[in-house]
Amino acid sequence: MMAYGPSFADLARRAGIYAAKILKGAKPADLPVEQPTKFELIINLKTAKALGLTVPQSLLARADEVIE
């Protein structure tokens, strides 16, 4: 019904930047471990309705994506 996790598009972009650093000669052992910085909230209203749940309007307003 709801998912909250890292943005896969942002992760792919950051992986590309990381790979570019390695291709430019940086040693992988010297690069820091990077944490996700952008997270997304996705709400599936169809599933919520099937379960008989009501999602508050304030939560819907914060969602990055709402599936109807």
PDB file of N, CA, C, O and CB in Angstrom:
ATOM      1  N   MET A   1       0.809  -1.174   0.000  1.00  0.00           N
ATOM      2  CA  MET A   1       0.000   0.000   0.000  1.00  0.00           C
ATOM      3  C   MET A   1       0.867   1.258   0.000  1.00  0.00           C
ATOM      4  O   MET A   1       0.570   2.214  -0.716  1.00  0.00           O
ATOM      5  CB  MET A   1      -0.928  -0.013   1.187  1.00  0.00           C
ATOM      6  N   MET A   2       1.942   1.265   0.803  1.00  0.00           N
ATOM      7  CA  MET A   2       2.851   2.410   0.830  1.00  0.00           C
ATOM      8  C   MET A   2       4.289   1.918   0.773  1.00  0.00           C
ATOM      9  O   MET A   2       4.619   0.840   1.266  1.00  0.00           O
ATOM     10  CB  MET A   2       2.620   3.273   2.096  1.00  0.00           C
ATOM     11  N   ALA A   3       5.126   2.728   0.164  1.00  0.00           N
ATOM     12  CA  ALA A   3       6.554   2.419   0.098  1.00  0.00           C
ATOM     13  C   ALA A   3       7.335   3.693   0.359  1.00  0.00           C
ATOM     14  O   ALA A   3       7.032   4.749  -0.197  1.00  0.00           O
ATOM     15  CB  ALA A   3       6.941   1.802  -1.281  1.00  0.00           C
ATOM     16  N   TYR A   4       8.343   3.580   1.212  1.00  0.00           N
ATOM     17  CA  TYR A   4       9.222   4.708   1.494  1.00  0.00           C
ATOM     18  C   TYR A   4      10.637   4.195   1.384  1.00  0.00           C
ATOM     19  O   TYR A   4      11.048   3.318   2.144  1.00  0.00           O
ATOM     20  CB  TYR A   4       8.943   5.337   2.905  1.00  0.00           C
ATOM     21  N   GLY A   5      11.386   4.738   0.438  1.00  0.00           N
ATOM     22  CA  GLY A   5      12.745   4.273   0.243  1.00  0.00           C
ATOM     23  C   GLY A   5      13.528   5.207  -0.645  1.00  0.00           C
ATOM     24  O   GLY A   5      13.019   6.239  -1.081  1.00  0.00           O
ATOM     25  N   PRO A   6      14.780   4.841  -0.917  1.00  0.00           N
ATOM     26  CA  PRO A   6      15.621   5.719  -1.729  1.00  0.00           C
ATOM     27  C   PRO A   6      15.110   5.816  -3.165  1.00  0.00           C
ATOM     28  O   PRO A   6      14.519   4.876  -3.697  1.00  0.00           O
ATOM     29  CB  PRO A   6      17.063   5.220  -1.724  1.00  0.00           C
ATOM     30  N   SER A   7      15.349   6.958  -3.768  1.00  0.00           N
ATOM     31  CA  SER A   7      14.987   7.186  -5.162  1.00  0.00           C
ATOM     32  C   SER A   7      15.963   6.412  -6.053  1.00  0.00           C
ATOM     33  O   SER A   7      17.167   6.666  -6.020  1.00  0.00           O
ATOM     34  CB  SER A   7      15.001   8.715  -5.507  1.00  0.00           C
ATOM     35  N   PHE A   8      15.456   5.487  -6.834  1.00  0.00           N
ATOM     36  CA  PHE A   8      16.330   4.679  -7.688  1.00  0.00           C
ATOM     37  C   PHE A   8      16.955   5.511  -8.800  1.00  0.00           C
ATOM     38  O   PHE A   8      18.076   5.230  -9.223  1.00  0.00           O
ATOM     39  CB  PHE A   8      15.551   3.514  -8.288  1.00  0.00           C
ATOM     40  N   ALA A   9      16.255   6.518  -9.276  1.00  0.00           N
ATOM     41  CA  ALA A   9      16.821   7.402 -10.295  1.00  0.00           C
ATOM     42  C   ALA A   9      18.014   8.167  -9.726  1.00  0.00           C
ATOM     43  O   ALA A   9      19.033   8.323 -10.397  1.00  0.00           O
ATOM     44  CB  ALA A   9      15.749   8.386 -10.821  1.00  0.00           C
ATOM     45  N   ASP A  10      17.884   8.641  -8.495  1.00  0.00           N
ATOM     46  CA  ASP A  10      18.987   9.353  -7.854  1.00  0.00           C
ATOM     47  C   ASP A  10      20.154   8.407  -7.581  1.00  0.00           C
ATOM     48  O   ASP A  10      21.311   8.793  -7.743  1.00  0.00           O
ATOM     49  CB  ASP A  10      18.515  10.009  -6.543  1.00  0.00           C
ATOM     50  N   LEU A  11      19.864   7.177  -7.171  1.00  0.00           N
ATOM     51  CA  LEU A  11      20.929   6.196  -6.934  1.00  0.00           C
ATOM     52  C   LEU A  11      21.704   5.898  -8.212  1.00  0.00           C
ATOM     53  O   LEU A  11      22.929   5.778  -8.185  1.00  0.00           O
ATOM     54  CB  LEU A  11      20.343   4.900  -6.366  1.00  0.00           C
ATOM     55  N   ALA A  12      20.995   5.778  -9.325  1.00  0.00           N
ATOM     56  CA  ALA A  12      21.658   5.498 -10.605  1.00  0.00           C
ATOM     57  C   ALA A  12      22.543   6.666 -11.021  1.00  0.00           C
ATOM     58  O   ALA A  12      23.655   6.461 -11.509  1.00  0.00           O
ATOM     59  CB  ALA A  12      20.618   5.206 -11.703  1.00  0.00           C
ATOM     60  N   ARG A  13      22.056   7.890 -10.829  1.00  0.00           N
ATOM     61  CA  ARG A  13      22.839   9.076 -11.158  1.00  0.00           C
ATOM     62  C   ARG A  13      24.103   9.131 -10.306  1.00  0.00           C
ATOM     63  O   ARG A  13      25.189   9.406 -10.816  1.00  0.00           O
ATOM     64  CB  ARG A  13      22.001  10.350 -10.956  1.00  0.00           C
ATOM     65  N   ARG A  14      23.961   8.872  -9.026  1.00  0.00           N
ATOM     66  CA  ARG A  14      25.120   8.913  -8.123  1.00  0.00           C
ATOM     67  C   ARG A  14      26.099   7.782  -8.425  1.00  0.00           C
ATOM     68  O   ARG A  14      27.306   7.959  -8.262  1.00  0.00           O
ATOM     69  CB  ARG A  14      24.660   8.827  -6.659  1.00  0.00           C
ATOM     70  N   ALA A  15      25.609   6.632  -8.860  1.00  0.00           N
ATOM     71  CA  ALA A  15      26.502   5.530  -9.240  1.00  0.00           C
ATOM     72  C   ALA A  15      27.316   5.915 -10.471  1.00  0.00           C
ATOM     73  O   ALA A  15      28.489   5.559 -10.581  1.00  0.00           O
ATOM     74  CB  ALA A  15      25.692   4.236  -9.514  1.00  0.00           C
ATOM     75  N   GLY A  16      26.694   6.638 -11.390  1.00  0.00           N
ATOM     76  CA  GLY A  16      27.411   7.113 -12.573  1.00  0.00           C
ATOM     77  C   GLY A  16      28.526   8.081 -12.202  1.00  0.00           C
ATOM     78  O   GLY A  16      29.622   8.015 -12.759  1.00  0.00           O
ATOM     79  N   ILE A  17      28.247   8.973 -11.267  1.00  0.00           N
ATOM     80  CA  ILE A  17      29.263   9.920 -10.800  1.00  0.00           C
ATOM     81  C   ILE A  17      30.408   9.164 -10.125  1.00  0.00           C
ATOM     82  O   ILE A  17      31.579   9.489 -10.324  1.00  0.00           O
ATOM     83  CB  ILE A  17      28.642  10.953  -9.820  1.00  0.00           C
ATOM     84  N   TYR A  18      30.066   8.175  -9.344  1.00  0.00           N
ATOM     85  CA  TYR A  18      31.054   7.348  -8.648  1.00  0.00           C
ATOM     86  C   TYR A  18      31.933   6.613  -9.657  1.00  0.00           C
ATOM     87  O   TYR A  18      33.153   6.564  -9.504  1.00  0.00           O
ATOM     88  CB  TYR A  18      30.356   6.339  -7.709  1.00  0.00           C
ATOM     89  N   ALA A  19      31.304   6.041 -10.692  1.00  0.00           N
ATOM     90  CA  ALA A  19      32.051   5.321 -11.738  1.00  0.00           C
ATOM     91  C   ALA A  19      32.958   6.280 -12.508  1.00  0.00           C
ATOM     92  O   ALA A  19      34.071   5.911 -12.884  1.00  0.00           O
ATOM     93  CB  ALA A  19      31.079   4.611 -12.712  1.00  0.00           C
ATOM     94  N   ALA A  20      32.496   7.492 -12.743  1.00  0.00           N
ATOM     95  CA  ALA A  20      33.315   8.485 -13.454  1.00  0.00           C
ATOM     96  C   ALA A  20      34.573   8.818 -12.657  1.00  0.00           C
ATOM     97  O   ALA A  20      35.647   8.987 -13.235  1.00  0.00           O
ATOM     98  CB  ALA A  20      32.501   9.771 -13.720  1.00  0.00           C
ATOM     99  N   LYS A  21      34.446   8.911 -11.342  1.00  0.00           N
ATOM    100  CA  LYS A  21      35.615   9.172 -10.495  1.00  0.00           C
ATOM    101  C   LYS A  21      36.645   8.052 -10.633  1.00  0.00           C
ATOM    102  O   LYS A  21      37.847   8.307 -10.702  1.00  0.00           O
ATOM    103  CB  LYS A  21      35.191   9.323  -9.019  1.00  0.00           C
ATOM    104  N   ILE A  22      36.157   6.806 -10.673  1.00  0.00           N
ATOM    105  CA  ILE A  22      37.058   5.653 -10.803  1.00  0.00           C
ATOM    106  C   ILE A  22      37.718   5.656 -12.177  1.00  0.00           C
ATOM    107  O   ILE A  22      38.915   5.395 -12.292  1.00  0.00           O
ATOM    108  CB  ILE A  22      36.289   4.325 -10.579  1.00  0.00           C
ATOM    109  N   LEU A  23      36.943   5.949 -13.218  1.00  0.00           N
ATOM    110  CA  LEU A  23      37.501   5.989 -14.571  1.00  0.00           C
ATOM    111  C   LEU A  23      38.517   7.118 -14.754  1.00  0.00           C
ATOM    112  O   LEU A  23      39.393   7.037 -15.614  1.00  0.00           O
ATOM    113  CB  LEU A  23      36.384   6.143 -15.584  1.00  0.00           C
ATOM    114  N   LYS A  24      38.395   8.162 -13.946  1.00  0.00           N
ATOM    115  CA  LYS A  24      39.353   9.268 -14.020  1.00  0.00           C
ATOM    116  C   LYS A  24      40.617   8.989 -13.205  1.00  0.00           C
ATOM    117  O   LYS A  24      41.527   9.817 -13.160  1.00  0.00           O
ATOM    118  CB  LYS A  24      38.702  10.557 -13.531  1.00  0.00           C
ATOM    119  N   GLY A  25      40.668   7.811 -12.558  1.00  0.00           N
ATOM    120  CA  GLY A  25      41.885   7.422 -11.869  1.00  0.00           C
ATOM    121  C   GLY A  25      41.814   7.331 -10.359  1.00  0.00           C
ATOM    122  O   GLY A  25      42.805   6.968  -9.724  1.00  0.00           O
ATOM    123  N   ALA A  26      40.695   7.642  -9.773  1.00  0.00           N
ATOM    124  CA  ALA A  26      40.586   7.523  -8.318  1.00  0.00           C
ATOM    125  C   ALA A  26      40.594   6.055  -7.918  1.00  0.00           C
ATOM    126  O   ALA A  26      40.025   5.210  -8.607  1.00  0.00           O
ATOM    127  CB  ALA A  26      39.303   8.217  -7.802  1.00  0.00           C
ATOM    128  N   LYS A  27      41.236   5.766  -6.812  1.00  0.00           N
ATOM    129  CA  LYS A  27      41.263   4.389  -6.307  1.00  0.00           C
ATOM    130  C   LYS A  27      39.944   4.123  -5.574  1.00  0.00           C
ATOM    131  O   LYS A  27      39.554   4.907  -4.709  1.00  0.00           O
ATOM    132  CB  LYS A  27      42.502   4.150  -5.354  1.00  0.00           C
ATOM    133  N   PRO A  28      39.259   3.037  -5.908  1.00  0.00           N
ATOM    134  CA  PRO A  28      37.982   2.741  -5.240  1.00  0.00           C
ATOM    135  C   PRO A  28      38.114   2.660  -3.718  1.00  0.00           C
ATOM    136  O   PRO A  28      37.190   3.040  -2.998  1.00  0.00           O
ATOM    137  CB  PRO A  28      37.415   1.433  -5.767  1.00  0.00           C
ATOM    138  N   ALA A  29      39.250   2.170  -3.223  1.00  0.00           N
ATOM    139  CA  ALA A  29      39.438   2.053  -1.773  1.00  0.00           C
ATOM    140  C   ALA A  29      39.513   3.416  -1.097  1.00  0.00           C
ATOM    141  O   ALA A  29      39.256   3.528   0.102  1.00  0.00           O
ATOM    142  CB  ALA A  29      40.702   1.262  -1.470  1.00  0.00           C
ATOM    143  N   ASP A  30      39.862   4.453  -1.857  1.00  0.00           N
ATOM    144  CA  ASP A  30      39.986   5.791  -1.281  1.00  0.00           C
ATOM    145  C   ASP A  30      38.676   6.573  -1.318  1.00  0.00           C
ATOM    146  O   ASP A  30      38.562   7.616  -0.676  1.00  0.00           O
ATOM    147  CB  ASP A  30      41.056   6.566  -2.012  1.00  0.00           C
ATOM    148  N   LEU A  31      37.697   6.083  -2.057  1.00  0.00           N
ATOM    149  CA  LEU A  31      36.412   6.786  -2.167  1.00  0.00           C
ATOM    150  C   LEU A  31      35.528   6.439  -0.970  1.00  0.00           C
ATOM    151  O   LEU A  31      35.512   5.294  -0.520  1.00  0.00           O
ATOM    152  CB  LEU A  31      35.693   6.420  -3.499  1.00  0.00           C
ATOM    153  N   PRO A  32      34.800   7.416  -0.462  1.00  0.00           N
ATOM    154  CA  PRO A  32      33.928   7.144   0.681  1.00  0.00           C
ATOM    155  C   PRO A  32      32.688   6.341   0.265  1.00  0.00           C
ATOM    156  O   PRO A  32      32.258   6.390  -0.888  1.00  0.00           O
ATOM    157  CB  PRO A  32      33.503   8.462   1.343  1.00  0.00           C
ATOM    158  N   VAL A  33      32.138   5.619   1.205  1.00  0.00           N
ATOM    159  CA  VAL A  33      30.870   4.923   0.982  1.00  0.00           C
ATOM    160  C   VAL A  33      29.777   5.983   0.996  1.00  0.00           C
ATOM    161  O   VAL A  33      29.701   6.784   1.928  1.00  0.00           O
ATOM    162  CB  VAL A  33      30.609   3.802   2.073  1.00  0.00           C
ATOM    163  N   GLU A  34      28.948   5.993  -0.010  1.00  0.00           N
ATOM    164  CA  GLU A  34      27.907   7.018  -0.104  1.00  0.00           C
ATOM    165  C   GLU A  34      26.560   6.460   0.339  1.00  0.00           C
ATOM    166  O   GLU A  34      26.220   5.311   0.057  1.00  0.00           O
ATOM    167  CB  GLU A  34      27.809   7.559  -1.539  1.00  0.00           C
ATOM    168  N   GLN A  35      25.815   7.287   1.029  1.00  0.00           N
ATOM    169  CA  GLN A  35      24.480   6.938   1.500  1.00  0.00           C
ATOM    170  C   GLN A  35      23.450   7.605   0.589  1.00  0.00           C
ATOM    171  O   GLN A  35      23.732   8.653   0.010  1.00  0.00           O
ATOM    172  CB  GLN A  35      24.277   7.370   2.986  1.00  0.00           C
ATOM    173  N   PRO A  36      22.259   7.013   0.455  1.00  0.00           N
ATOM    174  CA  PRO A  36      21.210   7.682  -0.323  1.00  0.00           C
ATOM    175  C   PRO A  36      20.865   9.030   0.319  1.00  0.00           C
ATOM    176  O   PRO A  36      20.875   9.171   1.541  1.00  0.00           O
ATOM    177  CB  PRO A  36      19.940   6.784  -0.421  1.00  0.00           C
ATOM    178  N   THR A  37      20.566   9.998  -0.516  1.00  0.00           N
ATOM    179  CA  THR A  37      20.231  11.328   0.004  1.00  0.00           C
ATOM    180  C   THR A  37      18.802  11.741  -0.328  1.00  0.00           C
ATOM    181  O   THR A  37      18.256  12.649   0.299  1.00  0.00           O
ATOM    182  CB  THR A  37      21.196  12.358  -0.546  1.00  0.00           C
ATOM    183  N   LYS A  38      18.200  11.086  -1.303  1.00  0.00           N
ATOM    184  CA  LYS A  38      16.832  11.431  -1.687  1.00  0.00           C
ATOM    185  C   LYS A  38      15.943  10.203  -1.491  1.00  0.00           C
ATOM    186  O   LYS A  38      16.255   9.112  -1.969  1.00  0.00           O
ATOM    187  CB  LYS A  38      16.771  11.935  -3.169  1.00  0.00           C
ATOM    188  N   PHE A  39      14.835  10.399  -0.781  1.00  0.00           N
ATOM    189  CA  PHE A  39      13.898   9.315  -0.513  1.00  0.00           C
ATOM    190  C   PHE A  39      12.539   9.680  -1.095  1.00  0.00           C
ATOM    191  O   PHE A  39      12.201  10.856  -1.223  1.00  0.00           O
ATOM    192  CB  PHE A  39      13.790   9.032   1.010  1.00  0.00           C
ATOM    193  N   GLU A  40      11.765   8.656  -1.444  1.00  0.00           N
ATOM    194  CA  GLU A  40      10.448   8.870  -2.043  1.00  0.00           C
ATOM    195  C   GLU A  40       9.376   8.126  -1.238  1.00  0.00           C
ATOM    196  O   GLU A  40       9.614   7.048  -0.695  1.00  0.00           O
ATOM    197  CB  GLU A  40      10.438   8.402  -3.523  1.00  0.00           C
ATOM    198  N   LEU A  41       8.206   8.731  -1.181  1.00  0.00           N
ATOM    199  CA  LEU A  41       7.040   8.109  -0.569  1.00  0.00           C
ATOM    200  C   LEU A  41       6.026   7.864  -1.680  1.00  0.00           C
ATOM    201  O   LEU A  41       5.608   8.791  -2.374  1.00  0.00           O
ATOM    202  CB  LEU A  41       6.435   9.005   0.581  1.00  0.00           C
ATOM    203  N   ILE A  42       5.637   6.596  -1.835  1.00  0.00           N
ATOM    204  CA  ILE A  42       4.669   6.217  -2.871  1.00  0.00           C
ATOM    205  C   ILE A  42       3.477   5.565  -2.174  1.00  0.00           C
ATOM    206  O   ILE A  42       3.648   4.678  -1.338  1.00  0.00           O
ATOM    207  CB  ILE A  42       5.311   5.242  -3.941  1.00  0.00           C
ATOM    208  N   ILE A  43       2.282   6.005  -2.518  1.00  0.00           N
ATOM    209  CA  ILE A  43       1.057   5.489  -1.901  1.00  0.00           C
ATOM    210  C   ILE A  43       0.152   4.923  -2.977  1.00  0.00           C
ATOM    211  O   ILE A  43      -0.097   5.572  -3.993  1.00  0.00           O
ATOM    212  CB  ILE A  43       0.322   6.595  -1.100  1.00  0.00           C
ATOM    213  N   ASN A  44      -0.341   3.713  -2.755  1.00  0.00           N
ATOM    214  CA  ASN A  44      -1.256   3.058  -3.680  1.00  0.00           C
ATOM    215  C   ASN A  44      -2.664   3.127  -3.081  1.00  0.00           C
ATOM    216  O   ASN A  44      -3.005   2.362  -2.179  1.00  0.00           O
ATOM    217  CB  ASN A  44      -0.822   1.570  -3.954  1.00  0.00           C
ATOM    218  N   LEU A  45      -3.475   4.057  -3.598  1.00  0.00           N
ATOM    219  CA  LEU A  45      -4.833   4.239  -3.077  1.00  0.00           C
ATOM    220  C   LEU A  45      -5.760   3.081  -3.407  1.00  0.00           C
ATOM    221  O   LEU A  45      -6.686   2.789  -2.650  1.00  0.00           O
ATOM    222  CB  LEU A  45      -5.420   5.511  -3.617  1.00  0.00           C
ATOM    223  N   LYS A  46      -5.518   2.420  -4.533  1.00  0.00           N
ATOM    224  CA  LYS A  46      -6.361   1.286  -4.924  1.00  0.00           C
ATOM    225  C   LYS A  46      -6.241   0.161  -3.896  1.00  0.00           C
ATOM    226  O   LYS A  46      -7.238  -0.454  -3.517  1.00  0.00           O
ATOM    227  CB  LYS A  46      -5.970   0.771  -6.335  1.00  0.00           C
ATOM    228  N   THR A  47      -5.017  -0.099  -3.451  1.00  0.00           N
ATOM    229  CA  THR A  47      -4.805  -1.136  -2.446  1.00  0.00           C
ATOM    230  C   THR A  47      -5.389  -0.712  -1.106  1.00  0.00           C
ATOM    231  O   THR A  47      -5.985  -1.524  -0.399  1.00  0.00           O
ATOM    232  CB  THR A  47      -3.310  -1.445  -2.300  1.00  0.00           C
ATOM    233  N   ALA A  48      -5.219   0.552  -0.760  1.00  0.00           N
ATOM    234  CA  ALA A  48      -5.776   1.054   0.501  1.00  0.00           C
ATOM    235  C   ALA A  48      -7.292   0.892   0.507  1.00  0.00           C
ATOM    236  O   ALA A  48      -7.876   0.488   1.512  1.00  0.00           O
ATOM    237  CB  ALA A  48      -5.393   2.540   0.717  1.00  0.00           C
ATOM    238  N   LYS A  49      -7.919   1.207  -0.609  1.00  0.00           N
ATOM    239  CA  LYS A  49      -9.379   1.078  -0.707  1.00  0.00           C
ATOM    240  C   LYS A  49      -9.804  -0.384  -0.600  1.00  0.00           C
ATOM    241  O   LYS A  49     -10.805  -0.698   0.045  1.00  0.00           O
ATOM    242  CB  LYS A  49      -9.886   1.678  -2.033  1.00  0.00           C
ATOM    243  N   ALA A  50      -9.036  -1.280  -1.236  1.00  0.00           N
ATOM    244  CA  ALA A  50      -9.357  -2.715  -1.167  1.00  0.00           C
ATOM    245  C   ALA A  50      -9.237  -3.244   0.254  1.00  0.00           C
ATOM    246  O   ALA A  50      -9.946  -4.176   0.633  1.00  0.00           O
ATOM    247  CB  ALA A  50      -8.438  -3.515  -2.095  1.00  0.00           C
ATOM    248  N   LEU A  51      -8.342  -2.653   1.043  1.00  0.00           N
ATOM    249  CA  LEU A  51      -8.168  -3.069   2.437  1.00  0.00           C
ATOM    250  C   LEU A  51      -9.128  -2.339   3.376  1.00  0.00           C
ATOM    251  O   LEU A  51      -9.168  -2.624   4.573  1.00  0.00           O
ATOM    252  CB  LEU A  51      -6.729  -2.825   2.879  1.00  0.00           C
ATOM    253  N   GLY A  52      -9.896  -1.403   2.834  1.00  0.00           N
ATOM    254  CA  GLY A  52     -10.843  -0.643   3.647  1.00  0.00           C
ATOM    255  C   GLY A  52     -10.182   0.435   4.488  1.00  0.00           C
ATOM    256  O   GLY A  52     -10.697   0.803   5.544  1.00  0.00           O
ATOM    257  N   LEU A  53      -9.056   0.940   4.032  1.00  0.00           N
ATOM    258  CA  LEU A  53      -8.323   1.969   4.774  1.00  0.00           C
ATOM    259  C   LEU A  53      -8.480   3.330   4.111  1.00  0.00           C
ATOM    260  O   LEU A  53      -8.625   3.422   2.893  1.00  0.00           O
ATOM    261  CB  LEU A  53      -6.836   1.602   4.878  1.00  0.00           C
ATOM    262  N   THR A  54      -8.450   4.378   4.913  1.00  0.00           N
ATOM    263  CA  THR A  54      -8.478   5.737   4.392  1.00  0.00           C
ATOM    264  C   THR A  54      -7.124   6.378   4.665  1.00  0.00           C
ATOM    265  O   THR A  54      -6.626   6.349   5.791  1.00  0.00           O
ATOM    266  CB  THR A  54      -9.638   6.568   5.032  1.00  0.00           C
ATOM    267  N   VAL A  55      -6.546   6.945   3.643  1.00  0.00           N
ATOM    268  CA  VAL A  55      -5.256   7.611   3.783  1.00  0.00           C
ATOM    269  C   VAL A  55      -5.521   9.090   4.038  1.00  0.00           C
ATOM    270  O   VAL A  55      -6.221   9.735   3.257  1.00  0.00           O
ATOM    271  CB  VAL A  55      -4.357   7.403   2.511  1.00  0.00           C
ATOM    272  N   PRO A  56      -4.968   9.635   5.126  1.00  0.00           N
ATOM    273  CA  PRO A  56      -5.200  11.057   5.428  1.00  0.00           C
ATOM    274  C   PRO A  56      -4.695  11.969   4.320  1.00  0.00           C
ATOM    275  O   PRO A  56      -3.688  11.687   3.670  1.00  0.00           O
ATOM    276  CB  PRO A  56      -4.526  11.432   6.742  1.00  0.00           C
ATOM    277  N   GLN A  57      -5.410  13.062   4.120  1.00  0.00           N
ATOM    278  CA  GLN A  57      -5.063  14.015   3.070  1.00  0.00           C
ATOM    279  C   GLN A  57      -3.664  14.599   3.286  1.00  0.00           C
ATOM    280  O   GLN A  57      -2.950  14.878   2.323  1.00  0.00           O
ATOM    281  CB  GLN A  57      -6.099  15.140   3.016  1.00  0.00           C
ATOM    282  N   SER A  58      -3.278  14.781   4.549  1.00  0.00           N
ATOM    283  CA  SER A  58      -1.951  15.337   4.849  1.00  0.00           C
ATOM    284  C   SER A  58      -0.839  14.396   4.382  1.00  0.00           C
ATOM    285  O   SER A  58       0.222  14.853   3.957  1.00  0.00           O
ATOM    286  CB  SER A  58      -1.812  15.606   6.360  1.00  0.00           C
ATOM    287  N   LEU A  59      -1.077  13.096   4.458  1.00  0.00           N
ATOM    288  CA  LEU A  59      -0.091  12.114   3.985  1.00  0.00           C
ATOM    289  C   LEU A  59      -0.048  12.083   2.462  1.00  0.00           C
ATOM    290  O   LEU A  59       1.024  11.962   1.870  1.00  0.00           O
ATOM    291  CB  LEU A  59      -0.416  10.710   4.532  1.00  0.00           C
ATOM    292  N   LEU A  60      -1.212  12.193   1.830  1.00  0.00           N
ATOM    293  CA  LEU A  60      -1.266  12.233   0.367  1.00  0.00           C
ATOM    294  C   LEU A  60      -0.543  13.458  -0.183  1.00  0.00           C
ATOM    295  O   LEU A  60       0.071  13.395  -1.248  1.00  0.00           O
ATOM    296  CB  LEU A  60      -2.721  12.228  -0.110  1.00  0.00           C
ATOM    297  N   ALA A  61      -0.615  14.572   0.542  1.00  0.00           N
ATOM    298  CA  ALA A  61       0.038  15.804   0.098  1.00  0.00           C
ATOM    299  C   ALA A  61       1.558  15.669   0.148  1.00  0.00           C
ATOM    300  O   ALA A  61       2.263  16.315  -0.627  1.00  0.00           O
ATOM    301  CB  ALA A  61      -0.414  16.989   0.961  1.00  0.00           C
ATOM    302  N   ARG A  62       2.061  14.845   1.043  1.00  0.00           N
ATOM    303  CA  ARG A  62       3.516  14.654   1.170  1.00  0.00           C
ATOM    304  C   ARG A  62       4.078  13.605   0.215  1.00  0.00           C
ATOM    305  O   ARG A  62       5.291  13.537   0.021  1.00  0.00           O
ATOM    306  CB  ARG A  62       3.856  14.263   2.585  1.00  0.00           C
ATOM    307  N   ALA A  63       3.219  12.794  -0.378  1.00  0.00           N
ATOM    308  CA  ALA A  63       3.663  11.699  -1.237  1.00  0.00           C
ATOM    309  C   ALA A  63       4.292  12.221  -2.525  1.00  0.00           C
ATOM    310  O   ALA A  63       3.834  13.206  -3.103  1.00  0.00           O
ATOM    311  CB  ALA A  63       2.494  10.776  -1.564  1.00  0.00           C
ATOM    312  N   ASP A  64       5.357  11.533  -2.965  1.00  0.00           N
ATOM    313  CA  ASP A  64       5.984  11.866  -4.240  1.00  0.00           C
ATOM    314  C   ASP A  64       5.167  11.316  -5.404  1.00  0.00           C
ATOM    315  O   ASP A  64       5.149  11.887  -6.494  1.00  0.00           O
ATOM    316  CB  ASP A  64       7.417  11.320  -4.292  1.00  0.00           C
ATOM    317  N   GLU A  65       4.491  10.195  -5.150  1.00  0.00           N
ATOM    318  CA  GLU A  65       3.670   9.575  -6.201  1.00  0.00           C
ATOM    319  C   GLU A  65       2.452   8.936  -5.535  1.00  0.00           C
ATOM    320  O   GLU A  65       2.570   8.286  -4.496  1.00  0.00           O
ATOM    321  CB  GLU A  65       4.493   8.504  -7.025  1.00  0.00           C
ATOM    322  N   VAL A  66       1.281   9.128  -6.146  1.00  0.00           N
ATOM    323  CA  VAL A  66       0.049   8.508  -5.665  1.00  0.00           C
ATOM    324  C   VAL A  66      -0.510   7.678  -6.812  1.00  0.00           C
ATOM    325  O   VAL A  66      -0.793   8.197  -7.892  1.00  0.00           O
ATOM    326  CB  VAL A  66      -0.996   9.585  -5.165  1.00  0.00           C
ATOM    327  N   ILE A  67      -0.666   6.381  -6.561  1.00  0.00           N
ATOM    328  CA  ILE A  67      -1.225   5.472  -7.560  1.00  0.00           C
ATOM    329  C   ILE A  67      -2.704   5.315  -7.272  1.00  0.00           C
ATOM    330  O   ILE A  67      -3.088   4.900  -6.179  1.00  0.00           O
ATOM    331  CB  ILE A  67      -0.498   4.087  -7.551  1.00  0.00           C
ATOM    332  N   GLU A  68      -3.546   5.647  -8.261  1.00  0.00           N
ATOM    333  CA  GLU A  68      -4.995   5.597  -8.030  1.00  0.00           C
ATOM    334  C   GLU A  68      -5.630   4.404  -8.643  1.00  0.00           C
ATOM    335  O   GLU A  68      -6.843   4.225  -8.533  1.00  0.00           O
ATOM    336  CB  GLU A  68      -5.653   6.817  -8.555  1.00  0.00           C
TER     337      GLU A  68
END
